[in-house]
Amino acid sequence: MRTAVRRFLVDHKVVKGTVAVACSGGADSLALAAATVHCAAGLGLPVHGLVVDHQLQPCSAQVAQTTGAQLRQLGYPAVQVLAVTVNAAAGSGGLEAAARRARYQALRDAAPDGALVLLGHTLDDQAETVLLGLGRGSGSRSVAGMRELDPPWGRPLLGVRRSVTAAACAALNLEPWTDPHNADPRFRRVRLRTEVLPLLEDVLAGGVAQALARTAEQLREDLDVLDGQAAEILRDARRGADLDVAALAPQPAALRRRVLRRWLLDAGVTELTDAHLRAADDLVGRWSGQGPLRLPGAFDLARTHGTLHVC
């Protein structure tokens, strides 16, 4: 655990400012907190502890307070307990997604200015994320999983198995909390963890989680190259707030869609799907005089006089 955290801090040159650790009290984040405070002391980095209370269970306040106390015992000079309200009716994805949105917003708001917030996602979490992306058919970006460094978030444990975090807690006599939601089959990720991945490990004779994590890393490397090329094309194709169709048309469709995605996000269009991007690309690659394309957020994408514009 300490080797993983130290490598992350050194490789990403996290040698100035402040590091904050998001800790739920579970084995993954508690072991991360212990390893981080140890490594940060050697590097002279200030550390903060952030504990989110989702208020979804009767014992949540006590769990958060107990977690905060463990962080102080580990040597954290500053610990904040953040109570959040989870509104499952707001946005898509149900309770899991709503809790994640509330948690990330609270961590953003509470982290010291410029601090990198470390999260306890492990190799097993990465494997589950890849499978979820495959099942949703949401494209290579989703299958590429989580990035190790995605400011303000850092994930030092993406190469560490969940079993190692549990062993680290045992070695340090830490008592992690077991969230009953992590065993609740109502949640898709729980069923992946307890049913699908064990079956794949059995059928494919082991090593599935590691293979999925390797696949995600390889895809991210490819995506970084493609995204870099798309950024150059976007710079050349911009005409103020619009896009020049003639600059896009000669490019491969895969690059055009990346350009369109970045441009549309910059214009305020969110929740873009693959179907949206393919329809938008038809205004470039399969133009036959079609009218505007309706996009999420009541935006329209139109082609007029050789340019694309959002209105």
Buried (B, 14 or more C-beta within 10 A) or exposed (E): BBEBBBEBBEEBEBEEEBBBBBBBBBBBBBBBBBBBBBBBEEEEBEBBBBBBBBBBEEEBEEBBBBBBEBBEEBBBEBBBBBEBEBEBEEEEEEBBBBBEBBBBEBBEEBBBEEBBBBBBBBBBBBBBBBBBBEEEEEBBBBBBBBBBBEEBBBBBBBBBBBEBBBBBBEEBEBEBBEBEBEEEEEBBBBEBBEEBBEEBEEEEEEEBBBBBBBBBBEBBEEBEEBBEBBEEBBEEBBEEEBBBBEBBEEBEBEBBBBBBBBBBEEBEBEEBEBEBBBBBBBBBBEEEEEEBBEBEEEBEBBBEEBBBBBE
